[in-house]
Amino acid sequence: MSGNALLDLLIIAIPAALASLWWTGSRARELAIGHARQACKHRQLQFLDQTVSINKMKPVRSSTGSNCFLREYGFEFTDQGQFRDTAIVTMRGHVLKNIHFPYTRDSEGNRIYVH
């Protein structure tokens, strides 16, 4: 290739690392969409646009001690069709860590905001 072993290694390693990051990220995103859909169904909400968007990503350790990414995805939902609200799905690797909705409803249907 170039004659320099380190440069040859970088030419192979960088695209392989980017492909791996894309592959694991797309799987985590698919799982986040499924979790968001189920959470909305459970709360009798409408999951809007049928997708999530990445807000944050940072390297962390998984529960087994291996390296992975903590990804935070935002998604939109509506409860009565009037307003679009945003909730957050947090994934640690391919494992659901948390789903945060900005509010819940009381028995009378009033919004109670969660901080």
N, C-alpha and C positions, 0 to 999 in steps of 0.2 A: 504494500500500500504506500505509505509515505516514507517508510524507512525508519521512522522514530516510533519505538514501541509504545511510549506513553501517549503520543498523539493517535496512534492506531486504536489504542484501548478507549480513548475518549470518543473517537468517531463512532465506535460501536456502543459504548456504554450510555452516552447521553440520549440517543434516540430510543434505546431499550428502556431507560428509566422513564422517559416521557410517555412511551406507549404503556408501560405498567401503571403509571399515575392515571392516565386516561381510562384504562381498563377498570381499575379498582374504583375510580370516581364514578364511572357510568353505572356500575353495579350498585354502589352506595346510593346513587340518585334514584335508581329504580326502586330500591327498597324503601327509601324515604317517601316516594310517591305512594307506595302501597300502604305505609304506616299512616300517612296523612289522610288517605282515602278512608281507611278503617276508622280512624279517630273521628273524622267528620260523620261517618255513618253511625257510629256509636252515640254521638252527641246529637244526632238528627240535624246535622248541618249540611249545606250544599258545598261540596269541594269544587271551587271555581277553577277553570282553565285546565284542570287535570294535570297539573305540573307543579314543580317546586323550582326555586332558584337559589343558588348558593350565596350565602351571606358571608360566611367565614370559613377558613380552613387552617388548621394548625397541627403540627406533629405532636403526638402524645403517645403514651404507653397504653396498650390494651390491658384487659384484666389478666391476661396470661403473661404479660411482661414484654410482649413483642412491640415493635414500632408500628404505629398506624396513624391515621389522620382523624382528627375530630372535625367533622363537617357540620355546619349549621345551615339549614335550608329554610327559606321562608315560603309560605304558601298562602293563598287567599281563600276565604270562605265567606258564606253569608248564612244568616239564620232565618231571615224572613224575606229575603230577596231585595231589601232596600239598600243595604250598605255592604261594601266590600271591607272585610277586616282581614288582618294578617296574623298568622300564627307561625310558630317555629318548630321544626323537627331537628333534633340534634342526634347525629349518628357518630359513634365511636367505632371506626373501621366499618364493618358491615352489621353492627349491632346497634339497635335503638337505645339511645341513652335517655331521651326526654322528648315530650311534645308539650309545648307551652301555648295555651290559648290565652288571649288577653283578658277574657272575662268568662263568667259563667252566668247562668240564669237562676233566679230564685223561683219559688213555687208560684209566684204571681207573674213571672215572665220578665221581671226587671233585671237589667244588667248589673252584675256585681264584679267590678274590676279586680284582677289579681295582680299584685306587684311582684 
